[in-house]
Amino acid sequence: MFSTLNIDKDGLLYGYEIFIIKGDRAVGAESDYYAIVQCANGKVSPPLIGQVEMAADQVKITIPPNVELGCPSSQFVGVVGSNELVGTFGNGKKLTLPRKDSFWQ
């Protein structure tokens, strides 16, 4: 779980949250990993589910392009570290998301 979601002084929600979870192709999943992604720019997007490609610490998240995103683009590419996820959306929006509990917890 990586998140920068936060409420500002006016009660508006800003930031990003990416939760990477395990799938299992052996039991019918389309991918070995999935991501639940939320983006907020004053209000939060619906949770979006994307397929994840992992290679060592490299991650690529693809969200279906027909979805009304609320996020900068339908793809995120980054590096998973022990304390953070650092990466870029397809439009060049760079993010550093600390590893922490979900905003919603």
SVG drawing of the C-alpha trace seen along z (x, -y; Angstrom):
<svg xmlns="http://www.w3.org/2000/svg" viewBox="-16 -25 31 48">
<polyline fill="none" stroke="black" stroke-width="0.4" points="0.0,0.0 1.4,-3.4 -0.5,-6.6 -0.3,-10.4 -4.1,-10.8 -4.8,-13.7 -7.6,-16.1 -6.7,-19.8 -7.9,-22.6 -11.1,-23.0 -12.0,-19.3 -11.0,-18.4 -9.1,-15.2 -5.9,-15.3 -3.2,-12.8 -2.9,-9.2 -3.2,-5.7 -1.9,-2.5 -2.5,0.9 -0.6,3.8 -2.1,7.2 -1.3,10.7 -3.3,12.6 -2.7,16.2 -2.7,17.2 -2.7,20.9 -6.2,20.5 -7.5,18.4 -6.4,14.8 -5.4,12.8 -2.3,11.5 0.0,12.4 -0.5,8.9 -3.2,6.3 -3.3,2.7 -6.2,0.8 -5.6,-2.9 -7.3,-6.0 -6.5,-9.6 -7.9,-12.7 -7.9,-16.3 -10.4,-17.8 -12.6,-14.7 -11.6,-11.1 -11.9,-8.9 -13.7,-5.6 -11.3,-2.7 -9.7,-1.5 -8.3,2.0 -5.3,2.4 -3.1,5.2 0.5,5.1 3.7,6.3 6.5,6.9 10.2,7.5 12.3,7.4 11.6,4.0 10.1,2.5 6.4,2.1 4.1,1.2 0.4,0.7 -2.1,0.5 -5.7,-0.6 -8.3,0.1 -8.3,-3.0 -12.1,-3.2 -12.4,-4.0 -13.1,-7.6 -9.8,-7.8 -9.6,-10.9 -5.9,-10.0 -3.3,-11.6 -3.2,-8.7 -4.0,-5.0 -0.4,-3.8 2.0,-4.1 5.6,-3.0 7.8,-2.9 10.1,-1.3 9.0,0.4 11.3,-0.3 11.1,0.8 9.7,-2.6 8.1,-4.0 6.9,-3.7 8.5,-6.1 7.2,-6.5 5.6,-8.4 2.2,-8.3 2.2,-8.2 1.7,-11.9 4.9,-12.6 3.3,-13.2 6.0,-12.1 5.1,-10.7 6.7,-9.5 4.2,-7.5 5.3,-6.4 4.5,-2.9 1.9,-3.3 -1.6,-2.4 -4.5,-3.3 -6.1,-6.7 -9.3,-4.8 -8.1,-2.7"/>
</svg>
